[in-house]
Amino acid sequence: MLFFSFPLAAVNFNGEGTPEELAAAIVKEMTDEQALGQVFMLGWVGAEPSPLIMDWIRLRNIGGVKIFGWNTSDTTLLARTVGILQEASLRGPFKIPLLVATDQEGGWIRHVKGSTSETPGNMAIGASGYPQDAYLAGYYIGKELAMLGINMNFAPTVDLFTNRNSVLIGPRAFGSDPVDVGILGAAFSRGQLAAGVIPTAKHYPGHGDTELDSHGVLPKIDVSFETLWERELVPYRMLNAEGIPAIMSGHLAFPNILTSDKNLPASLSPWFLNDVLREKIGFNGLIITDDLMMNGATAWAGTLSGTAKQAIIAGNDIILFSKTPSLFDPVWVLLYRAMREDETFHLKVREAAEKTLVLKLKYLRGSKAVPVFPDLKKVEEELPYSGGSPFFLNLAARSVTIVKPQPHDLKGGDQVFPLKPENAGRVLLTGQYLDFFKFGRAAFPGASSFWYTEDNVNELISYAGRADTIVFCLSDVAGVRVLQRFRALGKRVIVISVLSPVYLERVSWIDGAVAVYSYSLESFAAAFSAITGRIPAGGRLPYD
């Protein structure tokens, strides 16, 4: 692989002075191209670095890279890749390392797969209700990322569980109460920082009150600013007071608030980013866009290059792209031309580059910083992080929630749990997760198993007719449709709800249900332990 060598600048990343002083000195020495490069964060396709992403690092001095799920099936290879990317970046004239970011929220959203831990997730933390659980979840997730050389995490998600039909947020939320979410988000952030990883709260100003997904469309949320301030913005106000270093702006329109341009996303709005986040809330850290290649971002401007320019004008410090553009893509050409022709835009870019460097100088140097070059032997031998597994098992046990029956549902001698093998009769386990069957058979030796699909539901119903007790794993609305077919059979039906438990509201006729909020191994272990009475179910639904 060829590397380009540049003469060292008068100042560099390893210089003396406060982060603010050194960042200002470096930006003063930068060319316009070098400053513009620092505001770019790019993803790439494939497990290994593409030639194009290497060119952007070597020739354009970009500020960071984003690790997506398609980069991460082999964690040792991922660690090697991070080292290659950082080596290229450190060969630049200012010796500036990359921000290496990913989405490792826990639970459902886990972009770095391979040998990393599957965890119960945010809603499980909300169900347990303990800030210490949020702190330790952030810490253990952070320790694994740090081992891989990933120094920034787009977490915690502090969107509220406001719209129950949301397919994008759901169990990614800690819950519906703004103060609870703020407390748990702050604790998670502290855990990340203790592991050396930079936390990033998202999706500002709040993605929870819509069932639409900004990847495909621009969601429009019809609330007043007063409601937003006292609800969705509460976690950000709390996190700002706790010193959160970075916030991600979301592609969300608020037509009742931005009445002059009802289709302008908050991520492209100077009012939302400067007037509210910077001035009213007082946030002074880094603002990074959600992926600008999402339809929710580009719909307003019509072009990716126009969207990117507006994102910087609005006050974002880093613009994120999930794929790597060509070196002379219209995005780069338009932004560089605007720097040369528009003094206000020129200053905006340099201010953004300086904020990016301040963040890097604060968190990417010193003994607590994530290593620039991952230790491959350590990755192979120590992932998943040894301390995480017992904690995540305990978290799953603390959060498991009996949703039905509630005490007021019981009449006379009626009792559903504990359900023991000796009183369950013939048990049928049916679902779509291997760990569900693994722990189900351990709890009910001799139980029958049926992996259902859209094509074999009739066969499942026929099979279920021979059972006394059906234990069903429910994760989505398609599962609700299958579950409804059991109603006429007159069998005892027990449901283990993974991910969002709201679907249980559609099957109120079932005999019993527990919610575990995730399909992790630990979550299924906790679910069957609670059903059979081996552990108490102490969790509570973390929403109204």
DOSEKE-782633 format. One record per residue: residue in one letter; y, z, x of N, C-alpha, C, O in turn. Coordinates in steps of 0.2 Angstrom, whole numbers, plus 5000, padded with zeros to 4 digits. Atoms other than C-alpha are relative to their C-alpha. Last residue first. Layout:
AYZXYZXYZXYZX...
***
This chain:
D499949975007502551544766499549964995499549984989Y499550045004501951504783500050034993499550064991P499450004998500951584797500649964997501049945000L499750065001499351614787500750005003501150045000R499750015007498751784793500349935001500549905006G499550055000497451824807500450004993500150024988G499349965000496451984808500649954999501249984999A499550055000494751914804500750034999500950044993P499650005005493552054810500549945000500749925005I499349984998492252004822500450014993500249974989R500049974993490351994820500650025003500750075007G499849935000490451984801500050025007500050095008T500649965000489551814799500150085001499650125001I500450025006491051714794499450054999499250084994A499649975006492151794807499649994994499550044990S500049934999490951754821500350044994500050094992F500649985002490751574814499950085001499550114997A500150025007492551544815499450034997499350074993A499749955004492851634832499949994992499850044989A500449934999491551524840500350054996499950094993F500750005004492251374832499650065001499350094996S499849995007494051414838499350004996499350044991E499949935002493351444856500250014992500050074990L500649965000492651274857500150074998499750104994S500249984993494251194852499450044999499250074994Y500750024999494451114835499750015007499249985010S500250054994496051194831499349995000498950024997Y499450044998496951294817499949955006500349925008V500049994993495551424814500549965004500649975010A499650054997495651444795500050025008500150085009V499749974995494251534785500449945004500249885004A499750044995493651484768500350045006500650095004G499749964995492551554754500349955005500149895006D500249935000491851514737500450045006500650095005I500549984995492651344734499950075000500450114998W500649985003493651314718499450025005498950055003S500049935002495351314726499350024997499250084997V500749995002495051144734499950074998499550115001R500250055005496751064735499350014998499049984994E499749995006497551224743499749954994499849964988L500449955004496251214757500350014993500050034988Y500550045004497151054763499650054996499350034991V499850025006498551164769499649974995499649974989P500449985005497551234783500249994993500050014988S499649975005498251124796499650024994499149994992L499450035001497051094811500450034994500450104994V499750014993495351164808500649964999500749934994S499550055000494751234791500350005007500450055010I499649984994493051314790500549945001500449885002V499650054997492451294772500350035007500650095006I499649964995491051394763500449945005500149905007V499750044995490251314748500550045004501050075001R499549964996488951404738500349965005500049935009K500249964994488151274727500550055003501150045001G500149935002488451214709499850055006499550105005L500749984997488251034714499850074998499250094997A500550015006489750974703499350035002498950034998R499849965006490951034716499550014995499350064992F500549955001490150954731500150044994499650084992R500650035002491050784729499550064999499050054995Q500050005007492650874731499449984997499250004991L500149945002492250904749500050014992499650044990V500749994999492150724753499850074997499350074993R500450045005493850694746499350015000498950014995V499949975007494550844755499649964995499349984990G500549945001493850784771500050034994499550054991A500650035001494850624770499450054999499050044995V500150025007496350734768499449964998499149964992D499550045002496150814785499949984992499450014989S499450014996495250944795500549954998501149955000L499550045003493851024785500649995005500850045008C499550004996492151084792500649954998500549894997F499750074999490951114778500650015005501050065004V499549994996489651254777500349945002500049905006I499750054996488551224762500650025004501150055001T499449994998487451364755500249945005499949925009D499749955004485951344744500750025002501150034998A499749944996485451174751500250064995500450044989R500549964998484351044743500250065003499850115005G500349985006485750954733499450055002499250094998A499749935001486650944750499750034994499750094993Y500249954996485550804755500250074998499850114999S500750005002485950694740499750065004499350105002I500049965007487850734743499250014998499150064995L499849934999487650684761499950044994499650094994E500649974997486750514757500150085001499650125000N500550005005488150474746499450035002499150074999V499849955004489450514760499450014994499350074992N500649965002488550404772500150064995499750104995D500550045002489850264775499450044997498950014994E499850035007491450364776499449964997499449954991T499550054999490550474790500249974993499949994988Y499950055005489550634789500549955002500949965007W499450034997488650724803500249944995499949894995F499850065002487350824794500749985002501250005000S499350034998486550974800500049934998499549894998S500050074999485151084793500749985002501250015000A499650045004485151274797499949925001499849905006G500350045005483651344805500449964995500149934991P500650044997484651474815499649974994499550004989F500550015005486251514806499449965002499349905001A499949955005487551584818499550004995499350054992A500149934997486851484833500150064995499750114995R500749984999486651334822499850065003499350095002G500349995006488451344817499350015000499050064997F499949935001489051364835499750024993499550074991K500349964994488351204841500050074997499550114998F500749995001488651114824499750055005499250085004F500149975006490551154825499250004999499050064996D500049934999490551114843499950044994499750094994L500649984997489950934840500050085001499550114999Y499949974993491350904828499450035003499150064999Q499950054996491250794812500250025008500549985011G499450014998490650904798500049945005499649905005T499850075000489150964789500850005002501250035000L499450004996488151124791500249925000499849885001L499850074998486851144777500750005004501250025001V499350014998486151324775500049925002499649905006R500050064996484551364765500749985001501149964997G500550055003484751544759499949945005500049955011A499750075000486351624765499549954997499749904994N499850015007485651804762500449934998500649924993E500549985005484651824777500249994993499849994989P500650055001485751714788499550024995499249984991K500549994996487251834784499449954999499349924994L500550055002488851784776499450015005499549985011P500450054995490051924779499449974997499149994992F500149994993490951874769499950085001500250124997V500250064996490751814751499950015007499449995010Q499950004993490751974740499849935004499249915002D499950064996490851994722500150015007500650055009G500450004994490352174717500049935003499649925008G500649965000491652194704499750005007500050025012K500149965006492952054705499350045000498850015002L500649975001493651984721499950044994500450084992D500450055003495151864720499350044999498950014994H499850005007496452004723499549954997499549954990P500249945004495652044740500150004993499750024989Q499649944998495851864746499850064996499450054991P499649975005494351754745500550055003500450085008K500349995006494851634753499350035001498950015005V499650035005496051614767499850014993500150024988I500450015007495151724779500549984995501050024993T499749985007496151694795499549994994499349934993V500450035006495551674813500250044994500350104994S499650055005497051714824499649984994499949964989R499449975003496451864834500349964994500549994990A500249955004494751784838500550044996500450064990A500350035006495551624843499750054996499850054989L499550025004496651724855499749974993500049984988N499749945003495251814862500549984995500650014989L500549975004494351654866500250064996500150064990F499950045006495951584873499450024995499550014989F499449995004496051734884500049964994500149984989P500149945004494251724890500650024996500650044990S500550005006494451544894499950064997499950064990G499850025007496151554903499450004995499650024989G499749945004495751664918500149984993500250024988S500549955002494651534926500250064996499850084991Y499849944997495851384926499650064997499550074991P499449975003494851234920500150075003499750105006L499850025007494951174933499350004996498849984999E499649945004494651284949500249984993500550024989E500449945000493351184960500350054995499950094993E500850015001493851004958499750064999499250074995V500150035006495751044957499349994998499150014992K499949945004495651164972499949974992499750004988K500649965000494851024982500150064995499650074991L500650035004496150904977499450045000499150044994D500649994996497651014982499449974996499150014991P500549965003499150934973499450015005499249965009F500650044999500550864983499450054998499350105001V499950085000502250914977499449965000499349914997P500150044994501651094974500149934999499949904994V500650045000502351174958499949965007500449935009A500050075003503751284963499349975000498949995004K500350005007503551474965500049934997499749924992S500749985000503751474984499750004993499149994993G500249934999505351374984499350024999498949974997R500049984993505951204978499850085000499950114995L500550044996505551104962500150025007499749995011Y500749995002506351224949499549975005498949995004K500149935003508251254953499250015000499050075002L499949964995508451094964499950084998499750125002K500550004995507550994951500150055006499750085008L500749985002508651054937499550005005499150055006V499949925000510251034947499450034998499150085000L500149974994509650854951500150085000499750115004T500750014998509450804933499950035007499450075008K500449955004511150884929499349995002498950045002E499849944997511950774943499650064996499450105000A500450004994511050614937500150075003499750105006A500750005001511750644920499650015006499150055006E500149935003513550674926499250014998499050075000R500049964994513350514936500050074998499750115002V500750014996512750414921500050055006499550085007K500549975004514250484910499350005004498950055004L500049934999515450444924499550044996499250094998H500149994993515050264924499950085001499550105005F500850005000514950264905499850015007499350055008T500249955004516850314905499250015000498950065001E499949944996517250194919499750064996499550114999D499749955005516550044909500050075004499550105006E499550035004516249884919500450064996501050054994R499550044996515149934934500649984996501249984999M499849964995514150064924500649975004501150005006A499549955003514049954910500350055005500850075004R499450045001513249814921500550054997501150054998Y499750004994511949944927500749964999501249985003L499749934997511549994910500449995006500950025007L499549985005511349814903500350065003500950075003V499450044999510349754918500650024996501150024999W499749994993509149904918500749965001501249985003V499849935000508749894899500450015007500950045007P499449995002508749704900500350075000500950085000D500049995007507249714911500750004998501150035001F499350035003507649674929499949994993500249944990L499449984996506349784937500749984997501250014998S499950044994505149754923500650025004501050055001P499650065000504949894911499949965006499849995011T499550014995503650034913500349934999499949884998K500350054996502850104897500549985005501150005005S500849994999503150264888499749955004499249965007F500350065002505050264891499350015001499050025007L500750014999506150414893499749944997499849924991I500250055005508050424895499249995002499049975007I500550044998508650574905499749964994499749994988D499950004992510350664904499449965003499449935008N500749994997510550634885500149995008500549955010G500149934996512350654880499450015003499350075005A500049945005512750524866499950065004500150125001I499349985002513350394879500050064995500550104996I499649974994511650404888500750024997501050074999A500349934998510650384872500450035005500550095005Q499849955005511850244866499850075002500150125001K499349994999511450144882500350054996500750104998A499949964994509650164880500750025002500850075004T500249935001509650114862500150045006500450105006G499549975004510649954866499950074999500350114999S499449994995509349914880500650034996500950084999L500149944995507949944868500550015004500750075006T500350024993508649824855499950075004500250125003G500350075001509049844836499749985007499349935006A499650054995510349984839499749934999500049895001W499349995001509750094824500449955004500849915001A499850035006507950044823500749994999501049954996T499750074999507650074842500349974993500649924993A499450004995507450264841500349935000500949935000G499449965002506350284826500650005004501150025002N499650045005505350134831500650044997501150024996M500249985006504750234847500549964995501149954996M500450065003505050144863499750014993499449974991L499550045003506450274867499649934997499949894994D500150074997505150404870500449954996500449954990D500750025001505950574866499949935001500449895003T500250035007507550594874499350004999498950005004I500450064999507950714888499849974993499650014988I500250035006509350844888499649945001499949905005L500250075000509450954903499849984993499450014990G500650034996510251124903500049934999500549894997N499750044993512051184898499449975004499549955009F500650024995511651244880500349965005500749915005G499949984993513151324872499549985005499550015010I500649964998512551324853500150025007499950085009K500149945005514251264847499550045002499550115001E499449965001514851164862499850064995500050114997R499649984994513251084870500550054998500650115001L500449974995512051074856500450035006500350095008V500449955003513251054841499650035006499750095007D499649955004514750954848499650064998499850124998N499449974997513850874862500350054996500450114998L500249984993512050824857500650045003500550095006F500649954999512250824838499950035007499850085008W499849935004514050754838499450055000499550105001P499649964996513650624852500250074996500250124999S499449985003512250554841500450055005500150105006L499550044998510850454849500750024997501249984998S500150014993509450584848500649955003500749955009A499749954997510150634831499949995008500450015012P500449954998509650464825500450065003500950045007L500049984993511050364817499550065001499650114999N500650024996510550294800500050025007499549995011K500649975002511750384789499449985004498950025003D500550044998513250334799499350034998499050065003S499750064998514850404792499549955003499649895002T499950055005513850534783500449945001500349894998L499650064997513150614798500149954995499849904995I499649974995512650774789500449955004501149965004N499549955004511950724772500550035005501050065004P499550035004511150574781500550044996501150024995F499849955005510250674794500649974996501149994997A499350015003509250544804500150064995499750084992L500049985007507850594816500749994997501250015001H499750065004507350524833500050014993499550004989G500550035005507150694842500349944996501049944995S499650035006508150754857499549964996499149924999M500150075002507050854870500349984993500350024988I500150015007507751014877499949934999500349895002A500050075002507751084895499849994992499450034990P499750044995508051244905500149924997500549895000I500550055000507751374891500449945004500949925003G499950044994508951514896499549945001499349925006E500549984995508451654884500049955006499649965011A499849934997510051634874499550025005499750065009N499550014995509651444873500250075003500450075009L500350034994507951484866500649995005500550005011M500349944997508751594852499749985007499850015012R499549954998509951454847499750065004500050095008Y499750034995508551324848500650055002500750065008P500449994994507451434837500449975006500350005012V500049934998508851454824499650005007499850045011L499649994993509251264824499950085002500150095008E500350044994507851224811500450025006500050025012R500850015000508351364798499849965007499650005011E500349945002510151434797499250005000498950055000W499749954996511051294806499650064999499450105004L500350014993509951164797500250055005499850075009T500749995000510351234780499749995007499350035009E500049935001512251244784499250025000499050075003F500049974993512151074791499950074999499650105004S499349984998511551014774500050035007499550055009V499849935000509750944772500850005002501049965005D499449985005509150774767500150075000500050104995I500049945003508050724782500650024996501150034999K499349985002507850544786499950064996499550074991P500049955006506350494796500750024999501150035003L499549954999506550334807500050054994500350034989V499450015004504950244807500550055002500450105005G500050065004503350214817500649994996500849934995H500350054996503450344831500049934996500149884999S499550044997504650444821499749955005500149915007D500150004993503250504810500549955003500549895002L500050074997503650534791499950025008500150075010E500750024999503150694782499949945004499349915005T500150075002504850774785499249985001498950015005D499950015007505550944786499949934998500349904994G500449975004504750994803500149984992499649994989H500450055003505550874815499650034994499249994992G500649975005506950994820499749944997500049914993P499949935003508650974830499550024995499650074992Y499349985002507950944843500349944995500249884997H499650064999506050904844500750014997500850014991K500050075004505650994855499950024993499650074992A500149995007505851134869500249944996500649904998T499550045003505551084887499950014992499449994989P500150015008504751204898500549964997501149965000I499450005004504851184917499849994993499649934991V499950065004503251234926500650014996500750064993G499650054996503151364940500149944996500449894999A500550044997501751474931500349945005500049905008A500449964995502951604927499549965004499349985009L499649994994504051464920499750055005499750045011Q499950064996502751414908500350015006500149995012G500650014997502451594902500049945005499749945010R500149964995504251614899499450005004499350005010S499550024994504351464889499950045006499950025011F500450064997502851524878500449975006500149965011A500549974996503851684875499549955004499449965010A499749974994505351594870499550035004499550025011G499850054996504351484858500350035007500250005012L500650034996503551634851500249955004499849945010I500349954996505251724847499349975004499349985010G499649994994506051564841499750055005499750045011V500150064996504551524829500550015007500249995012D500650004997504651704822499949945005499649955011V500049944995506451694820499450005003499350015009P499650024994506351524811500050055005500050035011D499449955000504951574799500449985007500149995012S499450025004503851424795500650045001501150024999G500049975007502451434808500649984997501049934999F500249925000502051414827500050024992499650074991A499449955002502151224823499750075001499150084999R499649994994500851104832500650054999500950075004P500149944996499751144817500350005007500250055011G500649965002500651024806499850065004500350105005I499949934997501950924816499450044998499050065002L499850004993501550734814500050075003499850085009V500650014996500550734798500150005008499750005012S499950034993501850824789499449995003499050035005N500350075000501350854771500149975007499949915007R500749994999501751044772499649935001499049935003N500350055005503551004775499250015001499049995007T499650005006504351164783499749954995499549974989F500550035005503151204797500350014993500150054989L500249955005504651234809499449964995499549904994D499950035007504851124824499750054995499250084997V499749955004504851234840500249974993500650004990T499750035006503651134850500250054996499950104994P500349995006503551224867500349954994500949944994A500249945004503251114876500550065002500750065007F499650015006503650944885499750054994499450034989N500450005006502951014901500549994994500950034993M499650005006503750984918499549994994499149954994N499549955000503051014935500450014994500850054994I499650015005501350924935500550054999500350114998G499350024998500650934952500449984995501049954996L500050085000498850944945500649975003500749915003M500650024995498651134950500049925001499849905006A499849994993500351154941499549985005499749955011L499650064999499651084925500350005007500349955011E500450064999498251204925500449945002500249905006K500450004994499351354929499649945001499549915006G499650024994500551294915499650015007499849975011I499950085000499251294902500449985006500249935009Y500750034998498751474907500049925000499849895004Y500249994993500551534907499449965002499449935007G499650044995501051454891499950015007499949965011A500250075001499551524882500449965004500249915008L500650014996499951694891499749934998499549905003Y499950004993501651694884499449985004499549945009A499650064999501251644866500150005008500149945011D500450065000499851774866500449945001500149895005Q500450004994501051904872499549945000499449925005P499650044995502251854858499650005006499749955010Y499949964994500851924846500449955005500249905007G499449975001500851844828500250045006500750085006S500249944997498951804828500750045000500750104999A500449965004499351674815499850075003499750114999G499649985006500851604824499550054996499850094993I499649954997499751594840500450034995500550094994A500449944999498451504830500450055003500350115001M500049975006499851384824499550065000499650114997N499549965002500251354842499950034993500150094993G499450035002498551294849500650054997500550114996P499949995007496851364849500649974998500749954992T499749945002496551284867500150014992500149964989E499850015007495551144875500250074998499950124999S500249965005495651184894500249974993500849954992T499549955002495851054907499750034994499350014991S500349934999494350964915500550064998500350114999G500549994994494750784909499850085000499550104995K500749985003496150794896499650025007499850065010V500450004993498050794901499350034998499250094996H500050064996498850734885499650005006499249955008R500349994993498350884875499949945003499449915003I499750044995499150894858499950025007500150075009W500150075001497950964845500349955005500049905007G500350035007497851134852499949935000499649905004G500649955002498951174867499849974993500249944990E499749955004500751094870499450054998499650114997Q500649955000500250994885500250064996500350114998D500049965006501450844883499350045000498850014998T500550025004501750774901500150044993500650094993A500049975007503050774914499449984996499149934998V500650025003503150744933499950044994499750104994L500349965006504950764938499449974998499449914996L499950025007505050664954499950064996499550114997P500650005003505450734972500149984992500649984990I500049965007507050694980499449994997499149934996K500649965000507050654999499950044993499750104993F499849935002508850584998499450055000499550114998P499549974995508550425007500250074999500450105003G499350035001506950384998500550045004500350095008R499850054995505250425006500749974999501049945003L499749974995505050574995500249965006500549985011S499349985002504850464980500350045006500950035007A499550065000503450364988500750034998501150005001E499950034994502550524992500549955001500949945005Q499549964997502850594975500149985007500649995010L499350015003501950444967500550055003501150025005I499850074997500450454979500749994997501149965001G499850004993500250644976500349935002500849935006V499349965000500350624957500250005007500849995009T499550055003498950484958500750045001501250015003R499950054995497850604968500649954999501049945003A499749974995498050734955500149965006500749975009L499349985002497650614941500450035006500950025007L499750064999496050554951500850014998501249985001T500050014993495450734951500449945002500949945006T499549954997495850754933500150005007500750005010D500349974994494850604927500650045004501050015006S500749995001495250554909499750045006499250085005T500249934999497150574912499250024999499150075000N500050004992498150414913499650065002499550075008W500450064997497850354895500050015008499749975011G500749995001498350524888499649955004499049965006F500250015007500150504895499250015000498950015005I500750015000500950574911499850004993499950044989K500449965006502750544911499349985000499149935000V500550045004503750494927499750054995499750114995G500649975002505350554934499549954997499749904996G500049935000507050534942499350034998499250085000I500049975007506950354947499950075000499750105005N499849934999507550304965499950044993500350084992R499549985005507650114960500150085000500550104996L499450045000506750034974500550024996501150014997R499850014993505350154979500749965000501149985004I499949944996505050234962500349995007500850025009W499449965003505350084952500150065004500750085004D499450034998504249984964500650034997501150045000M499849994993502850104962500649975002501050005006I499749945000502950094943500150025007500650065009L499349995003502749914945500350075000500950075001P499550024995501249914957500750004997501250025001S499950075000500350024944500549985006500950015007P499350035000499850194949500049935000499749905004E499750004993498050244945500749974999500849934994A500149944997497350294928500350005007500550065009G500649994996498050154918500050065004500450105004V500750015003499650104909499550015006499649975011W500350064998501350174915499350004997499150054995G500750005000502650304910499749935002500049895003L500450065002504450304915499250025000499050065004M500749974999505850434917499549954996499649934990F500650045003507550354920499450055001499250075007V500049985007509150464923499449964996499349974990Q500249935001508850464942500050024992499750074990G500749995000508850274943499850074998499350094995L500350035006510650264937499350015000499050034995A499849955006511250374951499749984994499450024990Q500349944999510350264964500150064995499650094993E500750025001510950104957499650075000499250084996D500150005008512750174956499349994999499050024994T499750065003512650214975499950014992499550054990M500550055003512250394979500449944998501049944996E500250044995513350504991499649944997499549895001K499450044997514350584978499849955005500149905006V499750065005512750614968500649975003500749915002I500550054999512050714984500249944995500249884997A500050034993513550824986499649945000499849885003A499350045000513650864967500149965007500349915007A500150055005511750914967500749965000500649895000L500450054997512051024983499949934995499949884998E499650034995513451114975499649955004499949895005E499550045002512551144959500449975005500649915005P500250065004510951194966500649964998500649894998T500349995006511851314978499749944997499949884999G499550005005512051264996499750024993499150014993E499849935001510951205010500550004994500849954992G499449974997510051045011500150074998499850104994N500149944996508251005007500650035003500550075007F500249955005508650874993499850075004499850125000N500750015003509650775005499850064996500150114996V500349945003511350755013499449984996499349934995A499749944997512050635025499850064997499850115001A499449995002510750505019500350065003500050105007L499849935003509250465028500750004999501149985002P499749964996508950275032500250074996500450064990F499350005001507750195020500350055005500050105007S499749944997505950155023500849994999501049935000F499350024997505050045011500350065003500250115000F499549965002503150075008500649985003500649955009L499450014996501749955007500550054998500650064992M499450005004500050005000500650005004500750045009
***
